[in-house]
Amino acid sequence: MGVRDDDTRRSRRGFFRAGLEALRQSALESAQALVEASGELAEAMDDPIATPVTGAAQEEVRTYHRARRQGPRGDGKRRFIRPPGALAEPEFLTTCNQCRMCVEACPADAIFPAGPDRGPELEMTPMLNVVSRACVM
């Protein structure tokens, strides 16, 4: 910590004041290093952080996210996630017998049976909605 002045040697207050000053200085140096590193990273990435997405690029991003929310046939139904370890969708639909055992076994209660709005081929099959409840697997 370096050479102490007389105040530091004589009182607890001086001792803690010197220690906190050293801690403050160290935190300040770390923060400055982080700011410099983030500036270098932004330059390396052509500054996407400082450049907001506007105009045609913004509409392209919106279109991309709308398309991701669409069902596989573009029918407007939101996509869903199958439980961990599920087969590919065609095999899953032929194999799953809608027994609800995975719904009951889920420790986070993240798996739920599909409702009738999904259509007769998907109704009662297990799915996840990770926006409302996260899977812990």
N, C-alpha and C positions, 0 to 999 in steps of 0.2 A: 504494500500500500504506500510505500515511500516514507519519507521523513515526516514525522508528525510535529506540529507546532505545539507550543506550551499549553494551549487550550485543550488540545486533544489528550495530552498526557495527564491533565489535572481533573477532567470531568467526564462522566459518562455521556453527557450531552454532546460534548465536543467529539468524543469517539464515534457516536452514532451519526453526528452531522457529517463527519469525514467519510464514514462508510456509505451513507446515502448519497453523498456527492459523487463518490466513485461509481456507485451503481447507476446514478443518473447519467453520468458521462458515458458509461458503457452502453446504456440503452440508447442514448443519442447517437453514438457511433454506429450501432447496429441498425437503427432506423435509417440513417443516412446511406448506409451500404445497401439496404433494401430498396430505397428510392432509386439509387443509381442502377441497381440490377434490373428493376422493373423498367426503367427508361431504356436500358440496353435491350431488354426483351421486346419492348414495344417497337423499337427501331428494327430489330431482326425480323419481326412479324409484319413489317410494313405498317405499323401503328394501327392495328385494328381496334384497339381500345379507345383511342382518341378520335377515330373516324366513325361517326354514327352512320348506320345504314339508312339511306334515304332513297326516294324516287323509285326507279325501276328495280334496284337491288332489294329494296324493302318489300316490294310487291312479289318479287321472286321468292324471298324467304317466306312470306305469308302463304304463297301457293304451295311451296314445299311442305310446310307444316299442315296445311289443309289436306294435302294428298296423303300424308302420313296418318291422319286421323280417319281417313276413309277406309271402309272395309275392303277386302281383297277384290271384290267385284265393282268397287266404286259406288256401292249402294247407299252411302251416307252413314252406315252404322260404324260406330267407333271400333277400332281394333281392340283385341284383348290378348292377354298372355295366358298361356296354359301353365299348369302347375309344374314345379321343377321335376325333371326326369320324364316329361311327357314325350310321346312319340311324335313324329311328323304328323301334321294335321290329318291327311287322309287315313293313315294307319290308326291315329288316335280315335277318329270318329267311328271306325269299324270295330275297334277294340274296347272302348269305354262302354260300360253297361249302365252308367248313371247310378251307381250304387251309393254315392255320397260318402264313401269311406274316407276319401282324401279330404273332403270338407271337414269331417269330424276329427281327422288326425292332425290337421294343420295347427301347430302350436300358436301361431299368431292370428288365427281366424282370418287369414288373408284370402283363402280359397272360398268361392261361393258358386252355387249352381247358376247357370245361365237362365235368364227368364224367357218367357214366351215371345218377347219382342225380338229375340235373336232368330226366330224361325224354328220349325219343328226338328230340323236336323241338328241344331245346336242346343235346344232347350234341355236343361238339367245337366249339361256337361260342365265340368269344373273349369273355372277361369279365375284370373286374378285381376284386380284393379289396383295397381301399385300406387296410384295417385291418392286413393283414400286409405289404404292400409298396406304397408310394406311387407314383403316376404322376407323372412329371416333365414331362408336357406341360401 
